[in-house]
Amino acid sequence: MSRSRLTLIVNNNLSCLEADTSRGQSSWSNHFEPYRLKAEAPDLWSSYFRARFNSPREVALFCDVSFQTALNWWGAVTSPASHIALLMIMTDPDAPAFFHAEIGRAA
């Protein structure tokens, strides 16, 4: 038995205004390149952790992860999973502004 599949077809050549919709916002993919964001995520997180914490040990204790994991984030080897991202966003009111500024600077 085969599963039903949902196929999404996107046409970014036609803006919302040309399609007679009231919204002028084009798709977010026109503003953020998902692959680029994924590739730059370890560097973004490393910058954030270095700005907020004094050492990888503090990161490990705060995020309840191993020292090696925190060291990987600190050194921009890997980036944290979504639950850690949510933890940072919910506990640091300045986190969204930090990432917005860093992404804007890189663009």
PDB file as gemmi writes it, atoms N, CA and C in Angstrom:
CRYST1    1.000    1.000    1.000  90.00  90.00  90.00 P 1                      
ATOM      1  N   MET A   1       0.843  -1.169   0.000  1.00  0.00           N  
ATOM      2  CA  MET A   1       0.000   0.000   0.000  1.00  0.00           C  
ATOM      3  C   MET A   1       0.894   1.240   0.000  1.00  0.00           C  
ATOM      4  N   SER A   2       0.664   2.130  -0.888  1.00  0.00           N  
ATOM      5  CA  SER A   2       1.484   3.336  -0.957  1.00  0.00           C  
ATOM      6  C   SER A   2       0.820   4.458  -0.174  1.00  0.00           C  
ATOM      7  N   ARG A   3       1.639   5.327   0.361  1.00  0.00           N  
ATOM      8  CA  ARG A   3       1.145   6.462   1.130  1.00  0.00           C  
ATOM      9  C   ARG A   3       0.813   7.627   0.213  1.00  0.00           C  
ATOM     10  N   SER A   4      -0.151   8.398   0.615  1.00  0.00           N  
ATOM     11  CA  SER A   4      -0.465   9.618  -0.124  1.00  0.00           C  
ATOM     12  C   SER A   4       0.666  10.602   0.055  1.00  0.00           C  
ATOM     13  N   ARG A   5       0.955  11.374  -0.952  1.00  0.00           N  
ATOM     14  CA  ARG A   5       2.023  12.361  -0.880  1.00  0.00           C  
ATOM     15  C   ARG A   5       1.476  13.734  -1.177  1.00  0.00           C  
ATOM     16  N   LEU A   6       1.996  14.688  -0.445  1.00  0.00           N  
ATOM     17  CA  LEU A   6       1.632  16.079  -0.663  1.00  0.00           C  
ATOM     18  C   LEU A   6       2.764  16.723  -1.454  1.00  0.00           C  
ATOM     19  N   THR A   7       2.434  17.349  -2.552  1.00  0.00           N  
ATOM     20  CA  THR A   7       3.431  18.019  -3.368  1.00  0.00           C  
ATOM     21  C   THR A   7       3.148  19.508  -3.357  1.00  0.00           C  
ATOM     22  N   LEU A   8       4.139  20.281  -3.002  1.00  0.00           N  
ATOM     23  CA  LEU A   8       4.016  21.733  -2.966  1.00  0.00           C  
ATOM     24  C   LEU A   8       4.755  22.303  -4.165  1.00  0.00           C  
ATOM     25  N   ILE A   9       4.069  23.095  -4.935  1.00  0.00           N  
ATOM     26  CA  ILE A   9       4.673  23.729  -6.102  1.00  0.00           C  
ATOM     27  C   ILE A   9       4.702  25.228  -5.842  1.00  0.00           C  
ATOM     28  N   VAL A  10       5.887  25.804  -5.907  1.00  0.00           N  
ATOM     29  CA  VAL A  10       6.070  27.220  -5.602  1.00  0.00           C  
ATOM     30  C   VAL A  10       6.566  27.933  -6.847  1.00  0.00           C  
ATOM     31  N   ASN A  11       5.967  29.079  -7.129  1.00  0.00           N  
ATOM     32  CA  ASN A  11       6.404  29.903  -8.239  1.00  0.00           C  
ATOM     33  C   ASN A  11       6.819  31.247  -7.666  1.00  0.00           C  
ATOM     34  N   ASN A  12       8.110  31.470  -7.519  1.00  0.00           N  
ATOM     35  CA  ASN A  12       8.609  32.731  -6.982  1.00  0.00           C  
ATOM     36  C   ASN A  12       8.759  33.805  -8.057  1.00  0.00           C  
ATOM     37  N   ASN A  13       8.432  33.476  -9.284  1.00  0.00           N  
ATOM     38  CA  ASN A  13       8.511  34.459 -10.360  1.00  0.00           C  
ATOM     39  C   ASN A  13       7.318  35.403 -10.362  1.00  0.00           C  
ATOM     40  N   LEU A  14       6.241  35.006  -9.724  1.00  0.00           N  
ATOM     41  CA  LEU A  14       5.027  35.799  -9.673  1.00  0.00           C  
ATOM     42  C   LEU A  14       4.864  36.311  -8.246  1.00  0.00           C  
ATOM     43  N   SER A  15       4.957  37.604  -8.069  1.00  0.00           N  
ATOM     44  CA  SER A  15       4.837  38.160  -6.723  1.00  0.00           C  
ATOM     45  C   SER A  15       3.392  38.111  -6.259  1.00  0.00           C  
ATOM     46  N   CYS A  16       3.195  38.287  -4.972  1.00  0.00           N  
ATOM     47  CA  CYS A  16       1.838  38.288  -4.419  1.00  0.00           C  
ATOM     48  C   CYS A  16       0.998  39.420  -4.992  1.00  0.00           C  
ATOM     49  N   LEU A  17       1.620  40.565  -5.235  1.00  0.00           N  
ATOM     50  CA  LEU A  17       0.867  41.691  -5.797  1.00  0.00           C  
ATOM     51  C   LEU A  17       0.390  41.392  -7.212  1.00  0.00           C  
ATOM     52  N   GLU A  18       1.224  40.728  -7.998  1.00  0.00           N  
ATOM     53  CA  GLU A  18       0.840  40.369  -9.361  1.00  0.00           C  
ATOM     54  C   GLU A  18      -0.253  39.314  -9.373  1.00  0.00           C  
ATOM     55  N   ALA A  19      -0.334  38.537  -8.304  1.00  0.00           N  
ATOM     56  CA  ALA A  19      -1.342  37.485  -8.226  1.00  0.00           C  
ATOM     57  C   ALA A  19      -2.655  38.024  -7.653  1.00  0.00           C  
ATOM     58  N   ASP A  20      -2.753  39.344  -7.497  1.00  0.00           N  
ATOM     59  CA  ASP A  20      -3.947  40.004  -6.982  1.00  0.00           C  
ATOM     60  C   ASP A  20      -4.293  39.592  -5.552  1.00  0.00           C  
ATOM     61  N   THR A  21      -3.277  39.398  -4.756  1.00  0.00           N  
ATOM     62  CA  THR A  21      -3.519  39.143  -3.341  1.00  0.00           C  
ATOM     63  C   THR A  21      -3.213  40.418  -2.586  1.00  0.00           C  
ATOM     64  N   SER A  22      -3.743  40.517  -1.386  1.00  0.00           N  
ATOM     65  CA  SER A  22      -3.554  41.744  -0.617  1.00  0.00           C  
ATOM     66  C   SER A  22      -2.205  41.784   0.087  1.00  0.00           C  
ATOM     67  N   ARG A  23      -1.510  40.677   0.158  1.00  0.00           N  
ATOM     68  CA  ARG A  23      -0.233  40.633   0.856  1.00  0.00           C  
ATOM     69  C   ARG A  23       0.918  40.914  -0.107  1.00  0.00           C  
ATOM     70  N   GLY A  24       1.840  41.766   0.310  1.00  0.00           N  
ATOM     71  CA  GLY A  24       2.994  42.087  -0.503  1.00  0.00           C  
ATOM     72  C   GLY A  24       4.222  41.264  -0.156  1.00  0.00           C  
ATOM     73  N   GLN A  25       4.126  40.420   0.871  1.00  0.00           N  
ATOM     74  CA  GLN A  25       5.262  39.625   1.315  1.00  0.00           C  
ATOM     75  C   GLN A  25       5.502  38.460   0.369  1.00  0.00           C  
ATOM     76  N   SER A  26       6.701  38.379  -0.172  1.00  0.00           N  
ATOM     77  CA  SER A  26       7.039  37.211  -0.973  1.00  0.00           C  
ATOM     78  C   SER A  26       7.522  36.123  -0.033  1.00  0.00           C  
ATOM     79  N   SER A  27       7.808  34.963  -0.553  1.00  0.00           N  
ATOM     80  CA  SER A  27       8.171  33.848   0.326  1.00  0.00           C  
ATOM     81  C   SER A  27       9.450  34.146   1.096  1.00  0.00           C  
ATOM     82  N   TRP A  28       9.553  33.546   2.293  1.00  0.00           N  
ATOM     83  CA  TRP A  28      10.732  33.759   3.130  1.00  0.00           C  
ATOM     84  C   TRP A  28      11.992  33.223   2.472  1.00  0.00           C  
ATOM     85  N   SER A  29      11.839  32.253   1.566  1.00  0.00           N  
ATOM     86  CA  SER A  29      13.024  31.715   0.915  1.00  0.00           C  
ATOM     87  C   SER A  29      13.709  32.755   0.045  1.00  0.00           C  
ATOM     88  N   ASN A  30      12.976  33.823  -0.306  1.00  0.00           N  
ATOM     89  CA  ASN A  30      13.612  34.909  -1.051  1.00  0.00           C  
ATOM     90  C   ASN A  30      14.480  35.770  -0.146  1.00  0.00           C  
ATOM     91  N   HIS A  31      14.272  35.680   1.167  1.00  0.00           N  
ATOM     92  CA  HIS A  31      15.022  36.485   2.121  1.00  0.00           C  
ATOM     93  C   HIS A  31      16.105  35.682   2.829  1.00  0.00           C  
ATOM     94  N   PHE A  32      15.827  34.430   3.104  1.00  0.00           N  
ATOM     95  CA  PHE A  32      16.774  33.549   3.784  1.00  0.00           C  
ATOM     96  C   PHE A  32      17.032  32.345   2.899  1.00  0.00           C  
ATOM     97  N   GLU A  33      18.270  32.091   2.629  1.00  0.00           N  
ATOM     98  CA  GLU A  33      18.609  30.897   1.876  1.00  0.00           C  
ATOM     99  C   GLU A  33      18.785  29.766   2.876  1.00  0.00           C  
ATOM    100  N   PRO A  34      17.901  28.772   2.882  1.00  0.00           N  
ATOM    101  CA  PRO A  34      17.960  27.715   3.885  1.00  0.00           C  
ATOM    102  C   PRO A  34      19.309  27.007   3.941  1.00  0.00           C  
ATOM    103  N   TYR A  35      19.899  26.711   2.796  1.00  0.00           N  
ATOM    104  CA  TYR A  35      21.186  26.011   2.814  1.00  0.00           C  
ATOM    105  C   TYR A  35      22.270  26.892   3.428  1.00  0.00           C  
ATOM    106  N   ARG A  36      22.274  28.157   3.072  1.00  0.00           N  
ATOM    107  CA  ARG A  36      23.276  29.075   3.619  1.00  0.00           C  
ATOM    108  C   ARG A  36      23.116  29.214   5.132  1.00  0.00           C  
ATOM    109  N   LEU A  37      21.862  29.322   5.583  1.00  0.00           N  
ATOM    110  CA  LEU A  37      21.605  29.426   7.011  1.00  0.00           C  
ATOM    111  C   LEU A  37      22.080  28.169   7.732  1.00  0.00           C  
ATOM    112  N   LYS A  38      21.832  27.014   7.142  1.00  0.00           N  
ATOM    113  CA  LYS A  38      22.283  25.752   7.740  1.00  0.00           C  
ATOM    114  C   LYS A  38      23.805  25.685   7.786  1.00  0.00           C  
ATOM    115  N   ALA A  39      24.447  26.132   6.723  1.00  0.00           N  
ATOM    116  CA  ALA A  39      25.910  26.093   6.667  1.00  0.00           C  
ATOM    117  C   ALA A  39      26.549  27.073   7.652  1.00  0.00           C  
ATOM    118  N   GLU A  40      25.891  28.205   7.887  1.00  0.00           N  
ATOM    119  CA  GLU A  40      26.450  29.224   8.769  1.00  0.00           C  
ATOM    120  C   GLU A  40      25.997  29.089  10.219  1.00  0.00           C  
ATOM    121  N   ALA A  41      25.069  28.184  10.497  1.00  0.00           N  
ATOM    122  CA  ALA A  41      24.527  28.036  11.852  1.00  0.00           C  
ATOM    123  C   ALA A  41      25.593  27.778  12.913  1.00  0.00           C  
ATOM    124  N   PRO A  42      26.557  26.891  12.685  1.00  0.00           N  
ATOM    125  CA  PRO A  42      27.566  26.683  13.727  1.00  0.00           C  
ATOM    126  C   PRO A  42      28.330  27.964  14.077  1.00  0.00           C  
ATOM    127  N   ASP A  43      28.656  28.772  13.088  1.00  0.00           N  
ATOM    128  CA  ASP A  43      29.365  30.031  13.356  1.00  0.00           C  
ATOM    129  C   ASP A  43      28.478  31.021  14.111  1.00  0.00           C  
ATOM    130  N   LEU A  44      27.192  31.081  13.737  1.00  0.00           N  
ATOM    131  CA  LEU A  44      26.261  31.967  14.433  1.00  0.00           C  
ATOM    132  C   LEU A  44      26.125  31.571  15.903  1.00  0.00           C  
ATOM    133  N   TRP A  45      25.945  30.278  16.141  1.00  0.00           N  
ATOM    134  CA  TRP A  45      25.804  29.810  17.520  1.00  0.00           C  
ATOM    135  C   TRP A  45      27.092  29.997  18.305  1.00  0.00           C  
ATOM    136  N   SER A  46      28.211  29.766  17.695  1.00  0.00           N  
ATOM    137  CA  SER A  46      29.486  29.974  18.379  1.00  0.00           C  
ATOM    138  C   SER A  46      29.618  31.431  18.812  1.00  0.00           C  
ATOM    139  N   SER A  47      29.277  32.348  17.930  1.00  0.00           N  
ATOM    140  CA  SER A  47      29.330  33.778  18.265  1.00  0.00           C  
ATOM    141  C   SER A  47      28.390  34.100  19.418  1.00  0.00           C  
ATOM    142  N   TYR A  48      27.205  33.519  19.367  1.00  0.00           N  
ATOM    143  CA  TYR A  48      26.231  33.768  20.431  1.00  0.00           C  
ATOM    144  C   TYR A  48      26.742  33.241  21.775  1.00  0.00           C  
ATOM    145  N   PHE A  49      27.204  31.997  21.799  1.00  0.00           N  
ATOM    146  CA  PHE A  49      27.679  31.415  23.051  1.00  0.00           C  
ATOM    147  C   PHE A  49      28.879  32.182  23.603  1.00  0.00           C  
ATOM    148  N   ARG A  50      29.763  32.624  22.734  1.00  0.00           N  
ATOM    149  CA  ARG A  50      30.929  33.391  23.193  1.00  0.00           C  
ATOM    150  C   ARG A  50      30.516  34.760  23.745  1.00  0.00           C  
ATOM    151  N   ALA A  51      29.425  35.321  23.214  1.00  0.00           N  
ATOM    152  CA  ALA A  51      28.953  36.621  23.701  1.00  0.00           C  
ATOM    153  C   ALA A  51      28.205  36.479  25.033  1.00  0.00           C  
ATOM    154  N   ARG A  52      27.510  35.383  25.220  1.00  0.00           N  
ATOM    155  CA  ARG A  52      26.669  35.232  26.412  1.00  0.00           C  
ATOM    156  C   ARG A  52      27.380  34.526  27.568  1.00  0.00           C  
ATOM    157  N   PHE A  53      28.254  33.579  27.284  1.00  0.00           N  
ATOM    158  CA  PHE A  53      28.896  32.781  28.327  1.00  0.00           C  
ATOM    159  C   PHE A  53      30.405  33.033  28.344  1.00  0.00           C  
ATOM    160  N   ASN A  54      31.015  32.701  29.468  1.00  0.00           N  
ATOM    161  CA  ASN A  54      32.458  32.898  29.613  1.00  0.00           C  
ATOM    162  C   ASN A  54      33.280  31.707  29.155  1.00  0.00           C  
ATOM    163  N   SER A  55      32.672  30.531  29.089  1.00  0.00           N  
ATOM    164  CA  SER A  55      33.438  29.334  28.722  1.00  0.00           C  
ATOM    165  C   SER A  55      32.499  28.232  28.241  1.00  0.00           C  
ATOM    166  N   PRO A  56      33.055  27.237  27.563  1.00  0.00           N  
ATOM    167  CA  PRO A  56      32.233  26.093  27.153  1.00  0.00           C  
ATOM    168  C   PRO A  56      31.648  25.350  28.366  1.00  0.00           C  
ATOM    169  N   ARG A  57      32.351  25.381  29.476  1.00  0.00           N  
ATOM    170  CA  ARG A  57      31.847  24.719  30.682  1.00  0.00           C  
ATOM    171  C   ARG A  57      30.531  25.362  31.145  1.00  0.00           C  
ATOM    172  N   GLU A  58      30.453  26.685  31.100  1.00  0.00           N  
ATOM    173  CA  GLU A  58      29.207  27.372  31.461  1.00  0.00           C  
ATOM    174  C   GLU A  58      28.077  26.988  30.509  1.00  0.00           C  
ATOM    175  N   VAL A  59      28.397  26.868  29.229  1.00  0.00           N  
ATOM    176  CA  VAL A  59      27.405  26.462  28.236  1.00  0.00           C  
ATOM    177  C   VAL A  59      26.897  25.056  28.568  1.00  0.00           C  
ATOM    178  N   ALA A  60      27.819  24.146  28.879  1.00  0.00           N  
ATOM    179  CA  ALA A  60      27.451  22.767  29.197  1.00  0.00           C  
ATOM    180  C   ALA A  60      26.531  22.706  30.412  1.00  0.00           C  
ATOM    181  N   LEU A  61      26.853  23.469  31.442  1.00  0.00           N  
ATOM    182  CA  LEU A  61      26.040  23.468  32.656  1.00  0.00           C  
ATOM    183  C   LEU A  61      24.664  24.078  32.411  1.00  0.00           C  
ATOM    184  N   PHE A  62      24.619  25.195  31.693  1.00  0.00           N  
ATOM    185  CA  PHE A  62      23.353  25.870  31.446  1.00  0.00           C  
ATOM    186  C   PHE A  62      22.432  25.028  30.559  1.00  0.00           C  
ATOM    187  N   CYS A  63      23.003  24.421  29.523  1.00  0.00           N  
ATOM    188  CA  CYS A  63      22.197  23.675  28.548  1.00  0.00           C  
ATOM    189  C   CYS A  63      22.023  22.203  28.917  1.00  0.00           C  
ATOM    190  N   ASP A  64      22.672  21.772  30.002  1.00  0.00           N  
ATOM    191  CA  ASP A  64      22.599  20.389  30.449  1.00  0.00           C  
ATOM    192  C   ASP A  64      23.054  19.420  29.351  1.00  0.00           C  
ATOM    193  N   VAL A  65      24.219  19.717  28.806  1.00  0.00           N  
ATOM    194  CA  VAL A  65      24.830  18.853  27.791  1.00  0.00           C  
ATOM    195  C   VAL A  65      26.248  18.508  28.247  1.00  0.00           C  
ATOM    196  N   SER A  66      26.869  17.581  27.561  1.00  0.00           N  
ATOM    197  CA  SER A  66      28.237  17.207  27.914  1.00  0.00           C  
ATOM    198  C   SER A  66      29.199  18.349  27.581  1.00  0.00           C  
ATOM    199  N   PHE A  67      30.341  18.322  28.225  1.00  0.00           N  
ATOM    200  CA  PHE A  67      31.354  19.331  27.946  1.00  0.00           C  
ATOM    201  C   PHE A  67      31.789  19.254  26.488  1.00  0.00           C  
ATOM    202  N   GLN A  68      31.898  18.044  25.947  1.00  0.00           N  
ATOM    203  CA  GLN A  68      32.313  17.887  24.548  1.00  0.00           C  
ATOM    204  C   GLN A  68      31.308  18.520  23.595  1.00  0.00           C  
ATOM    205  N   THR A  69      30.023  18.357  23.876  1.00  0.00           N  
ATOM    206  CA  THR A  69      28.998  18.976  23.029  1.00  0.00           C  
ATOM    207  C   THR A  69      29.118  20.490  23.084  1.00  0.00           C  
ATOM    208  N   ALA A  70      29.267  21.025  24.297  1.00  0.00           N  
ATOM    209  CA  ALA A  70      29.415  22.476  24.445  1.00  0.00           C  
ATOM    210  C   ALA A  70      30.681  22.965  23.746  1.00  0.00           C  
ATOM    211  N   LEU A  71      31.727  22.186  23.814  1.00  0.00           N  
ATOM    212  CA  LEU A  71      32.986  22.540  23.143  1.00  0.00           C  
ATOM    213  C   LEU A  71      32.798  22.561  21.622  1.00  0.00           C  
ATOM    214  N   ASN A  72      32.022  21.625  21.102  1.00  0.00           N  
ATOM    215  CA  ASN A  72      31.721  21.610  19.663  1.00  0.00           C  
ATOM    216  C   ASN A  72      30.946  22.851  19.249  1.00  0.00           C  
ATOM    217  N   TRP A  73      29.993  23.273  20.066  1.00  0.00           N  
ATOM    218  CA  TRP A  73      29.241  24.493  19.763  1.00  0.00           C  
ATOM    219  C   TRP A  73      30.148  25.706  19.862  1.00  0.00           C  
ATOM    220  N   TRP A  74      30.960  25.747  20.894  1.00  0.00           N  
ATOM    221  CA  TRP A  74      31.869  26.881  21.141  1.00  0.00           C  
ATOM    222  C   TRP A  74      32.839  27.038  19.971  1.00  0.00           C  
ATOM    223  N   GLY A  75      33.323  25.924  19.458  1.00  0.00           N  
ATOM    224  CA  GLY A  75      34.292  25.945  18.364  1.00  0.00           C  
ATOM    225  C   GLY A  75      33.681  25.934  16.976  1.00  0.00           C  
ATOM    226  N   ALA A  76      32.364  26.075  16.880  1.00  0.00           N  
ATOM    227  CA  ALA A  76      31.651  26.115  15.595  1.00  0.00           C  
ATOM    228  C   ALA A  76      31.811  24.825  14.793  1.00  0.00           C  
ATOM    229  N   VAL A  77      31.927  23.707  15.500  1.00  0.00           N  
ATOM    230  CA  VAL A  77      31.993  22.412  14.830  1.00  0.00           C  
ATOM    231  C   VAL A  77      30.581  21.954  14.474  1.00  0.00           C  
ATOM    232  N   THR A  78      29.663  22.118  15.428  1.00  0.00           N  
ATOM    233  CA  THR A  78      28.258  21.783  15.221  1.00  0.00           C  
ATOM    234  C   THR A  78      27.404  22.892  15.826  1.00  0.00           C  
ATOM    235  N   SER A  79      26.110  22.811  15.589  1.00  0.00           N  
ATOM    236  CA  SER A  79      25.184  23.770  16.206  1.00  0.00           C  
ATOM    237  C   SER A  79      24.159  22.990  17.020  1.00  0.00           C  
ATOM    238  N   PRO A  80      23.533  23.648  17.985  1.00  0.00           N  
ATOM    239  CA  PRO A  80      22.599  22.939  18.857  1.00  0.00           C  
ATOM    240  C   PRO A  80      21.303  22.546  18.155  1.00  0.00           C  
ATOM    241  N   ALA A  81      20.625  21.588  18.770  1.00  0.00           N  
ATOM    242  CA  ALA A  81      19.329  21.143  18.271  1.00  0.00           C  
ATOM    243  C   ALA A  81      18.251  22.175  18.634  1.00  0.00           C  
ATOM    244  N   SER A  82      17.079  21.967  18.099  1.00  0.00           N  
ATOM    245  CA  SER A  82      16.011  22.954  18.253  1.00  0.00           C  
ATOM    246  C   SER A  82      15.605  23.193  19.706  1.00  0.00           C  
ATOM    247  N   HIS A  83      15.653  22.176  20.559  1.00  0.00           N  
ATOM    248  CA  HIS A  83      15.241  22.401  21.947  1.00  0.00           C  
ATOM    249  C   HIS A  83      16.213  23.328  22.676  1.00  0.00           C  
ATOM    250  N   ILE A  84      17.487  23.306  22.290  1.00  0.00           N  
ATOM    251  CA  ILE A  84      18.464  24.229  22.884  1.00  0.00           C  
ATOM    252  C   ILE A  84      18.231  25.635  22.325  1.00  0.00           C  
ATOM    253  N   ALA A  85      17.914  25.713  21.041  1.00  0.00           N  
ATOM    254  CA  ALA A  85      17.608  27.021  20.451  1.00  0.00           C  
ATOM    255  C   ALA A  85      16.408  27.646  21.159  1.00  0.00           C  
ATOM    256  N   LEU A  86      15.388  26.854  21.419  1.00  0.00           N  
ATOM    257  CA  LEU A  86      14.218  27.361  22.140  1.00  0.00           C  
ATOM    258  C   LEU A  86      14.584  27.796  23.553  1.00  0.00           C  
ATOM    259  N   LEU A  87      15.422  27.019  24.217  1.00  0.00           N  
ATOM    260  CA  LEU A  87      15.874  27.377  25.566  1.00  0.00           C  
ATOM    261  C   LEU A  87      16.564  28.740  25.559  1.00  0.00           C  
ATOM    262  N   MET A  88      17.429  28.969  24.582  1.00  0.00           N  
ATOM    263  CA  MET A  88      18.149  30.240  24.505  1.00  0.00           C  
ATOM    264  C   MET A  88      17.199  31.397  24.214  1.00  0.00           C  
ATOM    265  N   ILE A  89      16.274  31.193  23.286  1.00  0.00           N  
ATOM    266  CA  ILE A  89      15.330  32.246  22.919  1.00  0.00           C  
ATOM    267  C   ILE A  89      14.423  32.589  24.098  1.00  0.00           C  
ATOM    268  N   MET A  90      14.013  31.568  24.857  1.00  0.00           N  
ATOM    269  CA  MET A  90      13.084  31.799  25.967  1.00  0.00           C  
ATOM    270  C   MET A  90      13.772  32.368  27.210  1.00  0.00           C  
ATOM    271  N   THR A  91      15.067  32.132  27.362  1.00  0.00           N  
ATOM    272  CA  THR A  91      15.756  32.613  28.564  1.00  0.00           C  
ATOM    273  C   THR A  91      16.567  33.883  28.343  1.00  0.00           C  
ATOM    274  N   ASP A  92      16.789  34.245  27.104  1.00  0.00           N  
ATOM    275  CA  ASP A  92      17.568  35.444  26.811  1.00  0.00           C  
ATOM    276  C   ASP A  92      16.762  36.366  25.912  1.00  0.00           C  
ATOM    277  N   PRO A  93      16.195  37.433  26.455  1.00  0.00           N  
ATOM    278  CA  PRO A  93      15.377  38.329  25.635  1.00  0.00           C  
ATOM    279  C   PRO A  93      16.166  39.023  24.530  1.00  0.00           C  
ATOM    280  N   ASP A  94      17.491  39.052  24.646  1.00  0.00           N  
ATOM    281  CA  ASP A  94      18.314  39.699  23.623  1.00  0.00           C  
ATOM    282  C   ASP A  94      18.758  38.746  22.505  1.00  0.00           C  
ATOM    283  N   ALA A  95      18.462  37.461  22.642  1.00  0.00           N  
ATOM    284  CA  ALA A  95      18.914  36.481  21.649  1.00  0.00           C  
ATOM    285  C   ALA A  95      18.373  36.759  20.242  1.00  0.00           C  
ATOM    286  N   PRO A  96      17.064  37.007  20.061  1.00  0.00           N  
ATOM    287  CA  PRO A  96      16.585  37.277  18.699  1.00  0.00           C  
ATOM    288  C   PRO A  96      17.285  38.466  18.044  1.00  0.00           C  
ATOM    289  N   ALA A  97      17.497  39.525  18.813  1.00  0.00           N  
ATOM    290  CA  ALA A  97      18.176  40.706  18.259  1.00  0.00           C  
ATOM    291  C   ALA A  97      19.618  40.372  17.893  1.00  0.00           C  
ATOM    292  N   PHE A  98      20.277  39.548  18.710  1.00  0.00           N  
ATOM    293  CA  PHE A  98      21.647  39.147  18.410  1.00  0.00           C  
ATOM    294  C   PHE A  98      21.714  38.415  17.065  1.00  0.00           C  
ATOM    295  N   PHE A  99      20.843  37.411  16.893  1.00  0.00           N  
ATOM    296  CA  PHE A  99      20.865  36.642  15.652  1.00  0.00           C  
ATOM    297  C   PHE A  99      20.444  37.492  14.456  1.00  0.00           C  
ATOM    298  N   HIS A 100      19.479  38.374  14.649  1.00  0.00           N  
ATOM    299  CA  HIS A 100      19.058  39.261  13.565  1.00  0.00           C  
ATOM    300  C   HIS A 100      20.228  40.143  13.118  1.00  0.00           C  
ATOM    301  N   ALA A 101      20.955  40.674  14.068  1.00  0.00           N  
ATOM    302  CA  ALA A 101      22.100  41.527  13.742  1.00  0.00           C  
ATOM    303  C   ALA A 101      23.212  40.738  13.057  1.00  0.00           C  
ATOM    304  N   GLU A 102      23.484  39.530  13.558  1.00  0.00           N  
ATOM    305  CA  GLU A 102      24.546  38.700  12.965  1.00  0.00           C  
ATOM    306  C   GLU A 102      24.198  38.283  11.527  1.00  0.00           C  
ATOM    307  N   ILE A 103      22.962  37.907  11.316  1.00  0.00           N  
ATOM    308  CA  ILE A 103      22.544  37.513   9.963  1.00  0.00           C  
ATOM    309  C   ILE A 103      22.546  38.719   9.041  1.00  0.00           C  
ATOM    310  N   GLY A 104      22.123  39.859   9.549  1.00  0.00           N  
ATOM    311  CA  GLY A 104      22.151  41.089   8.743  1.00  0.00           C  
ATOM    312  C   GLY A 104      23.558  41.510   8.374  1.00  0.00           C  
ATOM    313  N   ARG A 105      24.487  41.299   9.290  1.00  0.00           N  
ATOM    314  CA  ARG A 105      25.880  41.651   9.033  1.00  0.00           C  
ATOM    315  C   ARG A 105      26.488  40.737   7.964  1.00  0.00           C  
ATOM    316  N   ALA A 106      26.067  39.476   7.957  1.00  0.00           N  
ATOM    317  CA  ALA A 106      26.620  38.514   7.008  1.00  0.00           C  
ATOM    318  C   ALA A 106      26.040  38.705   5.612  1.00  0.00           C  
ATOM    319  N   ALA A 107      24.865  39.305   5.529  1.00  0.00           N  
ATOM    320  CA  ALA A 107      24.189  39.445   4.224  1.00  0.00           C  
ATOM    321  C   ALA A 107      24.779  40.504   3.370  1.00  0.00           C  
TER     322      ALA A 107                                                      
END                                                                             
